[in-house]
Amino acid sequence: MGRMFLNSPTEINSPQRNGAVLKHPLHRSSLPPESSFNTRRLLDTSSSRKSPWRISRYQISSPLVFKLLAHKPRFRCAVLMVQREFALRLCAKAGDELYCRLSVNTQLLSKVDHLMKVSKNSFRPPPKVDSSVVRLEPMHPPPPVNFIEWDGLVRLCFNRKNKTLSAIFRQKPVLQLMSDNLKTHLAMAGGMNDNPAEEAMPEVPDVKEIVNSVLEDSGYGEQRSTKLELDDFMALLAKFNERGLHFSG
């Protein structure tokens, strides 16, 4: 059973379905038998709270991390115990085997540090996997990027992470998605026009041609997602946006 700190202890994250108990004096503490996470309560350290502890399962580690990073006001840092493979994905860098969408999105929003490995033998009964303790420090100020659109691009890139970007963006479903998004953005732009005579939908450009042009001009066409760093994804998103292509409806 691992502790999570947000300037003061506010979370326990359990690696087993029913929770595991550390071979440590902590296990004698009185802990509430609950398994939920509510970000507002999680970050509330007011004296009115009956206990600073909350239980959560490793299965919800990813949504928990992003709820924390989206929380307002921003906290200074969080220390969490999570499943080891999940921790390694959080900390993975471009070129690492475990580098993925989770790595990119987490490192966009925060500085991630791997603090220590926790052996499964530290728990009673022992779970099937080892754990790790990680530290998350939200970026101050947050990056100037639309996260929904950013995540839309990153999701597409990592759906086939071992393929080149050209191969990914040549797929008909991807081109159709981008074409639909373009139509939506053009319609929204047209809907803001006060002159009814000018509300007709403008001609939709050839999305495939724009995509090929962006990938060729940027030099990312033959690159793979697993090799791209945050700055590369940022530059690619900017290039697509400049040409009117977006990744959110």
Phi, psi and chi 1 to 4 in degrees:
 res  aa     phi    psi   chi1   chi2   chi3   chi4
   1 MET       -  124.6 -170.0  174.9  -62.7      -
   2 GLY  -112.2  150.9      -      -      -      -
   3 ARG   -96.9  151.0  -72.6 -179.6  -66.8 -180.0
   4 MET  -123.7  135.0  167.2 -176.0  167.2      -
   5 PHE  -118.1  133.3  -63.1   92.2      -      -
   6 LEU  -125.6   72.9  -66.9  154.6      -      -
   7 ASN    71.9  -31.5  -61.1  -30.6      -      -
   8 SER  -141.9  158.3   63.5      -      -      -
   9 PRO   -65.8  127.3   21.5  -31.8      -      -
  10 THR  -136.7   -1.9   56.0      -      -      -
  11 GLU  -149.0  144.8  173.6   86.4   -4.8      -
  12 ILE  -121.8  128.7  -67.7 -179.2      -      -
  13 ASN  -112.6  116.4 -160.7  -21.7      -      -
  14 SER   -93.1  131.9  170.0      -      -      -
  15 PRO   -84.7   -7.5   32.4  -34.6      -      -
  16 GLN  -118.4  158.5  -72.3 -130.0  134.0      -
  17 ARG   -55.8  -43.0  179.4  167.6  -60.6  176.0
  18 ASN  -100.8    8.6  -62.1  -40.8      -      -
  19 GLY    87.6  147.5      -      -      -      -
  20 ALA  -122.6  158.3      -      -      -      -
  21 VAL  -115.4  126.3 -178.5      -      -      -
  22 LEU   -67.1  146.0  -88.4  174.0      -      -
  23 LYS   -79.9   72.7  -63.1  175.5 -178.8  177.6
  24 HIS  -156.0  150.9 -173.8  -82.6      -      -
  25 PRO   -52.6  -20.2  -28.0   35.1      -      -
  26 LEU   -57.5  -29.3  173.6   64.5      -      -
  27 HIS   -68.1  -12.4   79.0  -89.4      -      -
  28 ARG   -86.2   -5.0  -67.8 -168.1  -69.9  -91.3
  29 SER   -68.5  154.8  -57.4      -      -      -
  30 SER   -85.4  112.8  175.8      -      -      -
  31 LEU  -116.4  135.7  -56.9  174.5      -      -
  32 PRO   -70.6  137.4   27.1  -34.3      -      -
  33 PRO   -81.1   64.1   32.6  -35.5      -      -
  34 GLU  -126.3  155.1   52.5 -175.4  -81.9      -
  35 SER  -137.7   69.6 -179.8      -      -      -
  36 SER  -144.8  161.5   62.9      -      -      -
  37 PHE  -135.0  129.2   76.5   89.8      -      -
  38 ASN  -126.0  112.2  179.6  -56.3      -      -
  39 THR   -58.6  -40.0  -49.6      -      -      -
  40 ARG   -62.9  -44.6 -175.2  174.6  -59.9  174.1
  41 ARG   -70.0  -35.6  -65.5 -175.4   63.3 -163.3
  42 LEU   -58.2  -40.3 -177.6   68.4      -      -
  43 LEU   -93.0   -1.2  -64.8  171.4      -      -
  44 ASP   -82.0  114.5  179.2   15.2      -      -
  45 THR  -112.0   23.1   56.1      -      -      -
  46 SER   -68.2  157.1   64.2      -      -      -
  47 SER   -70.1  -13.0   58.2      -      -      -
  48 SER   -73.7  -13.3   62.2      -      -      -
  49 ARG   -74.2  139.6  -67.5 -175.4   52.6 -173.0
  50 LYS   -73.8  -32.4  -65.1 -178.8 -180.0  178.7
  51 SER  -148.5  143.6  168.2      -      -      -
  52 PRO   -82.2    1.2   32.8  -36.1      -      -
  53 TRP  -100.8  145.0  -55.7  103.1      -      -
  54 ARG  -140.0  144.8  -71.4  -67.6  178.8  -90.0
  55 ILE  -103.4  135.9  -54.1  -62.9      -      -
  56 SER  -144.4  157.8   65.0      -      -      -
  57 ARG  -100.2  156.7  -61.2  176.1 -177.9  173.2
  58 TYR   -63.8  -24.6  -84.7  178.1      -      -
  59 GLN   -62.7  -21.6  -67.7   93.5  -37.2      -
  60 ILE  -106.2   19.2   62.0  171.1      -      -
  61 SER   -58.4  -45.1  -65.9      -      -      -
  62 SER   -64.7  -52.1 -176.7      -      -      -
  63 PRO   -62.7  -32.0   16.4  -28.6      -      -
  64 LEU   -63.9  -46.3  172.1   59.6      -      -
  65 VAL   -58.8  -45.2  164.0      -      -      -
  66 PHE   -76.8  -26.7  -72.9  104.0      -      -
  67 LYS   -67.0  -39.6  -87.5 -173.0  170.8  -72.6
  68 LEU   -63.6  -46.6  -72.6  172.9      -      -
  69 LEU   -69.4  -20.6  -66.9  176.6      -      -
  70 ALA   -92.0   -4.8      -      -      -      -
  71 HIS   -68.9  140.4 -173.0  -88.8      -      -
  72 LYS  -121.9  134.7  -60.3  -66.1 -179.5   12.0
  73 PRO   -72.1  159.8   28.5  -35.9      -      -
  74 ARG   -71.6  139.2  -68.8  178.8  175.9  -88.1
  75 PHE   -85.2  165.9   53.5   89.6      -      -
  76 ARG   -74.3  -49.2 -172.6  179.7   64.2 -174.0
  77 CYS  -162.3  161.9   72.7      -      -      -
  78 ALA  -134.3  138.6      -      -      -      -
  79 VAL  -117.0  120.3  177.1      -      -      -
  80 LEU  -127.0  147.5  -53.0   98.7      -      -
  81 MET  -102.3  125.6  179.4 -178.9  -69.9      -
  82 VAL  -136.7  169.7  -65.7      -      -      -
  83 GLN   -58.2  140.8 -174.2  172.9  -38.3      -
  84 ARG   -58.9  -44.5  179.5  161.0  176.8   78.1
  85 GLU   -62.3  -37.7 -177.8  176.8  -19.4      -
  86 PHE   -63.4  -42.1 -178.4   83.3      -      -
  87 ALA   -62.3  -41.7      -      -      -      -
  88 LEU   -66.7  -32.9  -64.4  178.8      -      -
  89 ARG   -68.5  -39.7  -69.5 -178.4 -176.8  -84.2
  90 LEU   -57.9  -40.5  -72.9  177.6      -      -
  91 CYS   -93.7   -7.5  -58.2      -      -      -
  92 ALA   -60.9  145.3      -      -      -      -
  93 LYS  -109.8  164.4  -58.4  -61.6 -177.2 -177.2
  94 ALA   -53.6  130.6      -      -      -      -
  95 GLY    98.7  -18.4      -      -      -      -
  96 ASP   -74.0  152.4  -67.2  -12.0      -      -
  97 GLU   -62.1  -35.6 -177.5 -180.0   -3.2      -
  98 LEU   -92.3    4.5  -66.5  178.4      -      -
  99 TYR   -62.7  128.1 -170.6   60.3      -      -
 100 CYS  -154.7 -175.4   60.1      -      -      -
 101 ARG   -57.1  -39.5  175.3 -174.0  167.8 -159.7
 102 LEU   -60.0  -43.8  174.7   67.1      -      -
 103 SER   -59.9  -49.3  -42.8      -      -      -
 104 VAL   -63.0  -48.1  173.6      -      -      -
 105 ASN   -68.7  -40.0  -75.7  -14.7      -      -
 106 THR   -66.1  -42.8  -55.2      -      -      -
 107 GLN   -75.5  -18.5  -67.7  169.8   36.4      -
 108 LEU   -67.2  -38.7  172.4   75.9      -      -
 109 LEU   -96.5  -13.9  -60.0  174.2      -      -
 110 SER  -156.3  163.8   65.6      -      -      -
 111 LYS   -92.9  125.1 -179.5  177.5 -178.3  -66.1
 112 VAL  -113.1  129.9 -170.9      -      -      -
 113 ASP  -127.3  134.4  -67.2  -51.5      -      -
 114 HIS   -86.7  119.6 -176.5  -82.2      -      -
 115 LEU   -93.8  -44.3  -59.5 -177.3      -      -
 116 MET  -167.1  154.1   61.2 -178.3  -67.0      -
 117 LYS   -90.9  142.2  175.7 -176.8  175.5 -178.9
 118 VAL  -121.1  114.8 -178.9      -      -      -
 119 SER   -66.3  146.7  169.3      -      -      -
 120 LYS   -62.1  -21.8   58.1 -172.5  177.2 -176.6
 121 ASN   -74.1   -5.0  -64.5  -39.0      -      -
 122 SER   -80.3   -4.7  -61.5      -      -      -
 123 PHE  -113.0  154.8  -60.5   85.9      -      -
 124 ARG  -135.4  114.6 -171.9  175.5   66.0 -117.2
 125 PRO   -72.9  154.0   27.6  -35.2      -      -
 126 PRO   -70.0  135.6   25.0  -33.8      -      -
 127 PRO   -74.2 -178.4   28.9  -34.8      -      -
 128 LYS   -84.4  -15.5  -64.8 -179.6  179.6  179.6
 129 VAL  -129.8  157.7  -63.4      -      -      -
 130 ASP   -77.4  165.6  -68.1  -34.4      -      -
 131 SER  -122.2  170.9  -59.2      -      -      -
 132 SER  -143.4  153.2  -76.7      -      -      -
 133 VAL  -105.6  128.5  176.8      -      -      -
 134 VAL  -125.3  156.8  -63.9      -      -      -
 135 ARG  -119.4  127.9 -179.4  178.6 -172.6  -89.3
 136 LEU  -113.1  126.6  -59.7  178.7      -      -
 137 GLU  -123.1  106.6 -177.6  179.3  -16.4      -
 138 PRO   -57.7  145.3  -22.5   33.2      -      -
 139 MET   -68.4  133.3  -64.6  -65.0 -173.6      -
 140 HIS  -126.3  114.2  -68.4  -71.3      -      -
 141 PRO   -76.0  166.0   31.4  -36.6      -      -
 142 PRO   -65.0  155.7   22.0  -32.4      -      -
 143 PRO   -62.5  143.0   21.6  -32.8      -      -
 144 PRO   -79.1   68.1   30.9  -34.9      -      -
 145 VAL  -143.0  144.6   62.3      -      -      -
 146 ASN   -73.3  108.4 -179.7  -29.3      -      -
 147 PHE   -65.9  -34.9 -177.8   75.2      -      -
 148 ILE   -62.3  -43.1  -64.8  177.0      -      -
 149 GLU   -71.0  -41.0 -174.9  156.7    9.4      -
 150 TRP   -55.7  -49.4  165.8  -83.9      -      -
 151 ASP   -65.4  -32.3 -174.9   50.3      -      -
 152 GLY   -61.3  -42.9      -      -      -      -
 153 LEU   -66.5  -48.1  169.6   64.3      -      -
 154 VAL   -63.3  -38.7  173.8      -      -      -
 155 ARG   -60.7  -44.9 -175.5 -169.1  -59.0  113.7
 156 LEU   -61.6  -44.3  -75.0  178.9      -      -
 157 CYS   -63.8  -37.3  -69.0      -      -      -
 158 PHE   -93.4   -2.1  -80.7   97.1      -      -
 159 ASN   -63.1  -33.3  -84.7  -14.1      -      -
 160 ARG  -133.2   66.9  -61.4  -72.7 -173.1  -87.1
 161 LYS   -65.4  -20.8   66.4  177.2 -174.1  178.0
 162 ASN   -91.6   -2.0  -68.6  -40.1      -      -
 163 LYS   -91.9  158.2  -70.3 -176.4  174.6  -68.0
 164 THR   -70.6  158.5   64.0      -      -      -
 165 LEU   -62.8  -34.3  -66.0 -173.5      -      -
 166 SER   -60.0  -43.3  -69.9      -      -      -
 167 ALA   -66.0  -38.1      -      -      -      -
 168 ILE   -65.7  -47.2  -68.3  172.1      -      -
 169 PHE   -82.6   -2.7  -75.9   95.4      -      -
 170 ARG   -85.6  -13.7  -83.2 -158.7  -53.8  -96.1
 171 GLN   -66.0  137.5  -61.1  176.1   87.6      -
 172 LYS   -58.9  -43.8  -71.7 -175.9  178.0 -179.9
 173 PRO   -59.9  -37.6  -23.5   34.5      -      -
 174 VAL   -67.7  -45.6  173.9      -      -      -
 175 LEU   -62.8  -38.1  -69.1  171.6      -      -
 176 GLN   -66.5  -41.3 -175.2   60.5   52.3      -
 177 LEU   -60.4  -46.5  173.9   63.9      -      -
 178 MET   -67.5  -34.8  -62.2 -178.3   72.1      -
 179 SER   -66.1  -42.6  179.1      -      -      -
 180 ASP   -63.5  -41.8  -68.7  -17.7      -      -
 181 ASN   -63.0  -39.8  -73.9  -15.8      -      -
 182 LEU   -63.2  -43.7  177.5   57.2      -      -
 183 LYS   -61.5  -40.5  -68.5  175.9 -177.2  177.2
 184 THR   -62.1  -46.0  -60.4      -      -      -
 185 HIS   -66.7  -37.7  -79.2  -91.4      -      -
 186 LEU   -66.3  -39.1  -69.7  174.9      -      -
 187 ALA   -65.7  -41.0      -      -      -      -
 188 MET   -65.4  -39.9  -68.2  174.8   63.1      -
 189 ALA   -65.6  -39.6      -      -      -      -
 190 GLY   -69.8  -32.2      -      -      -      -
 191 GLY   -68.3  -16.6      -      -      -      -
 192 MET   -86.0   -3.1  -62.7  173.2   62.1      -
 193 ASN   -79.8  128.0 -163.6  -36.5      -      -
 194 ASP   -80.4  -10.7  -65.8  -29.4      -      -
 195 ASN   -96.9  107.5 -173.0  -14.3      -      -
 196 PRO   -57.9  -29.1  -20.6   32.8      -      -
 197 ALA   -67.7  -17.0      -      -      -      -
 198 GLU  -110.9   19.4  -61.2 -179.6    5.6      -
 199 GLU   -89.1   -1.5  -72.1 -176.2   -3.9      -
 200 ALA   -62.6  141.5      -      -      -      -
 201 MET   -62.7  126.0  173.0   69.7   72.6      -
 202 PRO   -68.3  161.1   23.9  -32.9      -      -
 203 GLU   -64.6  132.4 -178.2  179.1   -9.6      -
 204 VAL   -81.8  124.8  178.6      -      -      -
 205 PRO   -64.6  166.5  -17.5   30.4      -      -
 206 ASP   -76.0  105.2 -174.6  -24.0      -      -
 207 VAL   -63.2  -41.7  170.4      -      -      -
 208 LYS   -60.1  -40.8 -176.4  176.0 -179.0  178.8
 209 GLU   -65.3  -40.8 -177.5  178.9  -29.7      -
 210 ILE   -65.0  -45.0  -63.0  175.7      -      -
 211 VAL   -59.8  -48.3  167.9      -      -      -
 212 ASN   -60.0  -39.6  -70.7  -22.0      -      -
 213 SER   -65.3  -44.3  175.0      -      -      -
 214 VAL   -62.6  -46.6  167.7      -      -      -
 215 LEU   -66.9  -36.3  -66.5  177.2      -      -
 216 GLU   -71.9  -46.2 -177.9  177.9  -13.7      -
 217 ASP   -66.6  -35.4  -66.3  -14.7      -      -
 218 SER   -80.9  -19.9   64.8      -      -      -
 219 GLY    82.7    9.8      -      -      -      -
 220 TYR   -94.5   -4.1  -71.1  119.3      -      -
 221 GLY   -55.2  -40.3      -      -      -      -
 222 GLU   -97.0    7.9  -62.5  -53.8  -49.6      -
 223 GLN   -85.6  157.1  -63.6  -69.6  -39.2      -
 224 ARG  -110.3  149.0  -70.8  173.2  169.2   76.6
 225 SER   -56.8  -36.2  -54.4      -      -      -
 226 THR   -67.0  -13.5   52.4      -      -      -
 227 LYS  -103.0   -7.0  -55.2  -63.1 -177.1 -178.8
 228 LEU   -87.6  136.8  -61.3 -176.3      -      -
 229 GLU   -93.7  175.7  -60.4 -178.0   -9.8      -
 230 LEU   -55.8  -43.1  -68.0 -179.1      -      -
 231 ASP   -62.9  -32.2  -71.1  -15.5      -      -
 232 ASP   -68.1  -44.9  -64.1  -43.0      -      -
 233 PHE   -63.9  -38.2  -75.5  109.7      -      -
 234 MET   -63.6  -44.4 -166.3   76.0   74.1      -
 235 ALA   -66.0  -40.2      -      -      -      -
 236 LEU   -64.8  -43.6 -173.7   59.5      -      -
 237 LEU   -61.8  -41.5  179.3   59.8      -      -
 238 ALA   -62.7  -40.6      -      -      -      -
 239 LYS   -63.5  -44.5  -68.3  -69.0 -174.4 -177.0
 240 PHE   -63.0  -43.7  -83.5  122.8      -      -
 241 ASN   -63.6  -37.6  -73.0  171.0      -      -
 242 GLU   -60.2  -30.8  -72.8  173.4    6.5      -
 243 ARG   -93.2    7.0  -60.2  -64.7  -60.3  -85.9
 244 GLY    88.2    7.8      -      -      -      -
 245 LEU   -97.8  135.9  -63.0 -176.4      -      -
 246 HIS  -131.8  164.6  -62.9  -90.0      -      -
 247 PHE  -121.0   22.7  -63.3   87.4      -      -
 248 SER  -141.7  143.7   61.2      -      -      -
 249 GLY   -73.4      -      -      -      -      -
